[in-house]
Amino acid sequence: MQLTSEHEMIRDAVRSFVQERITPNAARWDKEHHFPAEELKELAAMGAYGVAVPEEFGGAGMDYLSLALVLEEIAAGDGGTSTVVSVNNCPVCSIGMMYANAEQKEQWLRPLASGEKLGAFCLTEPHAGSDAADLRTTARLEKGGEGDEYVLNGVKQFITSGKHADVAIVMAVTDKAAGKKGISAFWVDTKTPGYIVASLEHKMGQHSSDTAQILFENCRIPAANLIGEEGMGYKIALSGLEGGRIGIASQSVGMARAAFEAALTYAKDRRTFGKPIFEHQAVQFRLADMATQIEAARQLIWHAASMKDAGKPCLKEAAMAKLFASEMAEKVCSDAIQIHGGYGYVSDFPVERIYRDVRVCQIYEGSSDIQKILIGRGLMD
Ligand SMILES: CC(C)(COP(=O)(O)OP(=O)(O)OC[C@H]1O[C@@H](n2cnc3c(N)ncnc32)[C@H](O)[C@@H]1OP(=O)(O)O)[C@@H](O)C(=O)NCCC(=O)NCCSC(=O)CCS(=O)O
């Protein structure tokens, strides 16, 4: 699949920004666990927070293919930064676009898509990751004189931007007896009393993004914050994750590309046995495989994104893209370390950090095994 000149322009604009403002800082952000608030604001000003959201709702008015390109470029600079942007786009903004009513689009989606606010997605719980319907967080409706409210109680786990986000989409049980159909989705302002950042995870990589455990302790929100209708929350979450998986796949390709480019540069520079190691066939074959795998993953992503842009169901294609791209990226980043030899294992070269950053792509927003379940189901249809 080929890009249009408009898509190339978007990609090139983000690439220039990333090369100037993100790539040179990524190693320091990793060491200092720095959240790049300033650079994220600049990305937001370029339209990166709501790439596929129409302009009338504060977004950039582009498409999912553009979003895939934007995320690949950001991830090529820094994995953690790309995760913050990815989650804000999908599932957060995509859920806002698909399920928010007109008032909610004004109140919540517009600031999220324009970059005035940052969003988080609160589905996972300490005991409920892959088995996402097994939620224990509750939302109890209380009727009151000053307006009806939901009262949220429970714990959410592994929440990207849980600390820095202004707004969270939270899935909670409103009717336990109804199982999957008893889960509802809500907009929550993170400044609401009872939204508590309980702890921050100490992660292997992606140190520039925060991953938090969030405690909801009698967190009272207006009943008008319900997204869709009661009982729609699980469906809303799963449909938001469909686009999210295209995003994680794009991040995987971005990080794999950065590791590949570092390895290629190193291979042309480093000499053994009287010539650059690139001229040894073993190294050149490894690089050839890496380049091929990256391009194959990219094509799967562009295919899934194009289907989404055409309004076609793409659960299977998004799952294939995420599965292939995230598994490919770990292998490519490992190969990049191998090409660097001992230098690949130390932090003087970027491949050590990228390898740590990319590992989680096989886990978050649905592990590789979950993607295989979805692909398998797609094959039955
Ligand atoms: C393992 C699962 C795939 C199991 O799913 P289920 O079998 O329980 O779900 P279904 O019965 O198939 O679907 C329920 C309901 O939703 C509708 N649905 C499903 N997918 C879509 C979609 N793409 N678009 C629209 N609607 C959809 C489906 O038709 C059903 O509707 P009806 O009841 O028929 O009306 C699933 O549990 C799963 O995916 N698990 C993994 C969860 C996951 O990825 N978690 C990670 C969360 S985020 C995270 O990791 C933190 C990082 S971050 O901050 O983002």
The ligand as an SDF file (V2000), in Angstrom:
LIG
                    3D

 55 57  0  0  0  0  0  0  0  0999 V2000
  -10.8430  -11.6830   25.9220 C   0  0  0  0  0  0  0  0  0  0  0  0
  -11.8950  -10.8130   25.2750 C   0  0  0  0  0  0  0  0  0  0  0  0
  -11.6810  -10.7330   23.7780 C   0  0  0  0  0  0  0  0  0  0  0  0
  -13.2390  -11.4940   25.5510 C   0  0  0  0  0  0  0  0  0  0  0  0
  -14.2510  -10.7540   25.0590 O   0  0  0  0  0  0  0  0  0  0  0  0
  -15.7670  -11.2340   25.3020 P   0  0  0  0  0  0  0  0  0  0  0  0
  -15.9750  -12.5770   24.7050 O   0  0  0  0  0  0  0  0  0  0  0  0
  -16.0610  -11.1380   26.7510 O   0  0  0  0  0  0  0  0  0  0  0  0
  -16.5780  -10.1210   24.5420 O   0  0  0  0  0  0  0  0  0  0  0  0
  -17.7000  -10.2920   23.4530 P   0  0  0  0  0  0  0  0  0  0  0  0
  -18.8230  -11.0620   24.0400 O   0  0  0  0  0  0  0  0  0  0  0  0
  -17.1070  -10.7460   22.1790 O   0  0  0  0  0  0  0  0  0  0  0  0
  -18.1390   -8.7750   23.2260 O   0  0  0  0  0  0  0  0  0  0  0  0
  -18.9540   -8.1190   24.2070 C   0  0  0  0  0  0  0  0  0  0  0  0
  -19.7850   -7.0830   23.4710 C   0  0  0  0  0  0  0  0  0  0  0  0
  -18.9150   -6.1070   22.8970 O   0  0  0  0  0  0  0  0  0  0  0  0
  -19.0900   -6.0480   21.4830 C   0  0  0  0  0  0  0  0  0  0  0  0
  -17.7980   -5.7860   20.8550 N   0  0  0  0  0  0  0  0  0  0  0  0
  -16.6840   -6.5110   20.9780 C   0  0  0  0  0  0  0  0  0  0  0  0
  -15.6970   -5.9670   20.2660 N   0  0  0  0  0  0  0  0  0  0  0  0
  -16.2430   -4.8800   19.6780 C   0  0  0  0  0  0  0  0  0  0  0  0
  -15.7480   -3.9000   18.7770 C   0  0  0  0  0  0  0  0  0  0  0  0
  -14.4810   -3.9400   18.3580 N   0  0  0  0  0  0  0  0  0  0  0  0
  -16.5840   -2.9220   18.3630 N   0  0  0  0  0  0  0  0  0  0  0  0
  -17.8590   -2.8770   18.7910 C   0  0  0  0  0  0  0  0  0  0  0  0
  -18.3950   -3.7730   19.6550 N   0  0  0  0  0  0  0  0  0  0  0  0
  -17.5900   -4.7510   20.0600 C   0  0  0  0  0  0  0  0  0  0  0  0
  -19.6540   -7.4160   21.1000 C   0  0  0  0  0  0  0  0  0  0  0  0
  -20.3790   -7.3590   19.9050 O   0  0  0  0  0  0  0  0  0  0  0  0
  -20.5660   -7.6760   22.2940 C   0  0  0  0  0  0  0  0  0  0  0  0
  -21.7310   -6.8800   22.1470 O   0  0  0  0  0  0  0  0  0  0  0  0
  -23.1720   -7.5270   22.3110 P   0  0  0  0  0  0  0  0  0  0  0  0
  -23.2160   -8.0510   23.7090 O   0  0  0  0  0  0  0  0  0  0  0  0
  -23.2470   -8.6290   21.3110 O   0  0  0  0  0  0  0  0  0  0  0  0
  -24.1190   -6.4100   22.0650 O   0  0  0  0  0  0  0  0  0  0  0  0
  -11.9170   -9.3990   25.8950 C   0  0  0  0  0  0  0  0  0  0  0  0
  -12.2190   -9.4470   27.2550 O   0  0  0  0  0  0  0  0  0  0  0  0
  -10.6080   -8.6910   25.7050 C   0  0  0  0  0  0  0  0  0  0  0  0
  -10.3690   -8.0880   24.6750 O   0  0  0  0  0  0  0  0  0  0  0  0
   -9.7420   -8.7490   26.7270 N   0  0  0  0  0  0  0  0  0  0  0  0
   -8.5040   -7.9920   26.7560 C   0  0  0  0  0  0  0  0  0  0  0  0
   -8.7460   -6.6780   27.4100 C   0  0  0  0  0  0  0  0  0  0  0  0
   -7.6080   -5.7200   27.1960 C   0  0  0  0  0  0  0  0  0  0  0  0
   -7.1230   -5.5150   26.1050 O   0  0  0  0  0  0  0  0  0  0  0  0
   -7.2120   -5.0660   28.2700 N   0  0  0  0  0  0  0  0  0  0  0  0
   -6.2070   -4.0690   28.2330 C   0  0  0  0  0  0  0  0  0  0  0  0
   -6.8250   -2.7600   28.6500 C   0  0  0  0  0  0  0  0  0  0  0  0
   -5.9190   -1.3130   28.5700 S   0  0  0  0  0  0  0  0  0  0  0  0
   -4.4120   -1.5490   29.2910 C   0  0  0  0  0  0  0  0  0  0  0  0
   -3.7750   -2.5080   29.0920 O   0  0  0  0  0  0  0  0  0  0  0  0
   -3.7840   -0.4510   30.0810 C   0  0  0  0  0  0  0  0  0  0  0  0
   -2.9760    0.3910   29.1670 C   0  0  0  0  0  0  0  0  0  0  0  0
   -3.8590    1.7360   28.8780 S   0  0  0  0  0  0  0  0  0  0  0  0
   -3.7700    2.7230   29.7890 O   0  0  0  0  0  0  0  0  0  0  0  0
   -4.6330    1.6750   27.7700 O   0  0  0  0  0  0  0  0  0  0  0  0
  1  2  1  0
  2  3  1  0
  2  4  1  0
  2 36  1  0
  4  5  1  0
  5  6  1  0
  6  7  2  0
  6  8  1  0
  6  9  1  0
  9 10  1  0
 10 11  2  0
 10 12  1  0
 10 13  1  0
 13 14  1  0
 14 15  1  0
 15 16  1  0
 15 30  1  0
 16 17  1  0
 17 18  1  0
 17 28  1  0
 18 19  1  0
 18 27  1  0
 19 20  2  0
 20 21  1  0
 21 22  1  0
 21 27  2  0
 22 23  1  0
 22 24  2  0
 24 25  1  0
 25 26  2  0
 26 27  1  0
 28 29  1  0
 28 30  1  0
 30 31  1  0
 31 32  1  0
 32 33  2  0
 32 34  1  0
 32 35  1  0
 36 37  1  0
 36 38  1  0
 38 39  2  0
 38 40  1  0
 40 41  1  0
 41 42  1  0
 42 43  1  0
 43 44  2  0
 43 45  1  0
 45 46  1  0
 46 47  1  0
 47 48  1  0
 48 49  1  0
 49 50  2  0
 49 51  1  0
 51 52  1  0
 52 53  1  0
 53 54  2  0
 53 55  1  0
M  END
$$$$
